[in-house]
Amino acid sequence: MPVLHLQNVPQDVYTQLEQMARAERRDVEEVSVHLLQQALQEQQRWKAHNEALEDLRRRRWTPPAGTPDSVELLREDRQR
């Protein structure tokens, strides 16, 4: 299994990891891996969300130039 060594971890971050590990009765390493997995899954969800939005933007239909405004058409219909 690959090993990941981190340098320059801020003290407050490491303290929070230790507190979480103690609360869950796990090692700091286990908690760190779990949090990394969650963050990567969340990133994948956001990526899929943004791709779906971009796809909707690409498919957006815009009326051709000179097309009457829908509000004007509704007003005309109401006057009949």
C-alpha positions in Angstrom: 0.0 0.0 0.0 1.4 3.5 -0.8 2.7 5.7 2.0 2.0 9.4 2.1 4.2 11.6 4.3 3.1 15.2 4.9 5.3 18.0 5.9 4.4 21.4 7.4 1.0 20.4 8.7 -0.3 23.3 10.7 -0.5 22.5 14.4 -4.2 23.4 14.6 -5.0 20.9 11.8 -3.0 18.2 13.4 -4.6 18.9 16.8 -8.1 18.6 15.2 -7.0 15.3 13.6 -5.8 14.0 17.0 -9.1 15.0 18.6 -11.1 13.3 15.9 -9.0 10.2 16.1 -9.4 10.0 19.9 -13.2 10.5 19.7 -13.5 7.8 17.1 -10.9 5.5 18.8 -8.8 5.4 15.6 -5.3 6.4 14.6 -4.6 9.8 13.2 -3.6 8.1 10.0 -6.9 6.3 9.7 -8.8 9.5 10.3 -6.6 11.4 7.8 -7.2 8.8 5.0 -10.9 8.8 5.7 -11.1 12.6 5.4 -9.1 12.5 2.2 -11.5 10.0 0.8 -14.5 12.1 1.7 -12.9 15.2 0.2 -12.1 13.4 -3.1 -15.6 12.0 -3.3 -17.0 15.5 -2.7 -14.8 16.9 -5.4 -16.0 14.3 -7.8 -19.6 15.2 -7.0 -18.9 18.9 -7.6 -17.1 18.0 -10.9 -20.1 16.0 -12.1 -22.4 18.8 -11.0 -20.4 21.4 -12.9 -20.2 19.3 -16.0 -24.0 18.8 -16.0 -24.5 22.6 -15.7 -22.0 23.2 -18.5 -23.9 20.7 -20.6 -27.2 22.5 -19.9 -25.6 25.8 -20.9 -24.3 24.4 -24.2 -27.7 23.0 -25.0 -29.6 26.2 -24.1 -31.8 27.3 -26.9 -31.9 31.0 -27.8 -34.5 32.3 -30.2 -33.3 33.7 -33.5 -32.9 37.5 -33.9 -36.2 39.2 -34.6 -38.3 36.8 -32.7 -41.1 38.6 -30.9 -40.9 38.8 -27.1 -43.1 36.3 -25.4 -44.6 39.0 -23.1 -45.7 40.9 -26.2 -47.3 37.8 -27.7 -49.2 37.2 -24.4 -50.5 40.7 -24.3 -51.7 40.4 -27.9 -53.6 37.2 -27.0 -55.2 38.8 -24.0 -56.5 41.7 -26.1 -58.4 39.3 -28.5 
